[in-house]
Amino acid sequence: MTRYDFKEATCFLNECVPLSDMYEDVLMAMHLLSAPKRYLTKKKRAEIWLTLMTCADFLDTINPKQKGGGNEVA
C-alpha cells in the first residue's frame, strides 16, 4: 500500500479552501450537473469548472512518501 504525505494538503485545506467549503462546493456542482442541460447557464458551468479545478489543486498537493521517510520526488 502506498503511503502519502498530506502536509501540503493540510496546508491547502487550512489556508486556501476549508474542507467543509470544498465539500459544499462539490455537492452544489453535483446538483448543478443533475439539472436539465437547458438550465446550465454560462455562470453555472463556470461554478462547476471552478469546483473541479479546486479539487484538482487539492489532489495535486498530495505526494507519495518515498522509502526512507522523505517525501522529495527525484
C-alpha positions in Angstrom: 0.0 0.0 0.0 1.3 3.4 -0.9 1.7 5.9 1.9 1.0 9.6 1.2 2.4 12.8 2.6 -0.5 15.1 3.5 1.5 18.1 4.8 0.8 20.3 1.8 -2.8 19.0 1.5 -3.4 20.0 5.2 -1.9 23.5 4.5 -4.2 23.8 1.4 -7.3 22.9 3.5 -6.3 25.2 6.4 -5.2 28.2 4.4 -6.9 28.1 1.0 -10.2 26.2 1.0 -11.6 24.7 4.2 -12.7 21.1 3.8 -16.3 22.0 4.7 -16.4 24.6 2.0 -15.0 22.2 -0.6 -17.5 19.6 0.4 -20.4 22.0 0.0 -19.0 23.2 -3.4 -18.8 19.6 -4.6 -22.3 18.9 -3.5 -23.5 22.0 -5.4 -21.6 21.1 -8.5 -23.2 17.6 -8.4 -26.6 19.2 -8.0 -25.9 21.5 -11.0 -24.9 18.6 -13.1 -28.1 16.7 -12.3 -30.2 19.6 -13.6 -31.6 19.5 -17.1 -28.9 20.8 -19.6 -31.0 23.8 -20.6 -30.5 25.2 -17.0 -26.7 25.1 -17.2 -26.0 28.7 -17.8 -22.5 30.0 -18.5 -22.3 31.1 -14.9 -23.3 27.7 -13.6 -20.8 25.9 -15.9 -18.1 28.3 -14.6 -19.0 27.3 -11.0 -18.7 23.6 -11.8 -15.3 24.2 -13.6 -14.0 26.2 -10.5 -15.0 23.4 -8.2 -13.3 20.8 -10.3 -10.1 22.9 -10.5 -10.1 23.4 -6.8 -10.4 19.6 -6.3 -7.6 19.1 -8.8 -5.4 21.6 -7.0 -6.1 19.8 -3.7 -5.2 16.4 -5.1 -2.0 17.8 -6.6 -0.8 18.7 -3.1 -0.8 15.0 -2.0 2.6 13.4 -2.6 3.6 9.8 -2.3 6.1 9.2 0.6 9.4 8.0 -0.5 11.1 5.0 1.2 13.3 6.2 4.0 10.7 8.7 5.3 11.5 11.5 2.9 8.9 13.0 0.5 11.2 14.5 -2.1 10.5 13.4 -5.6 13.6 12.8 -7.6 
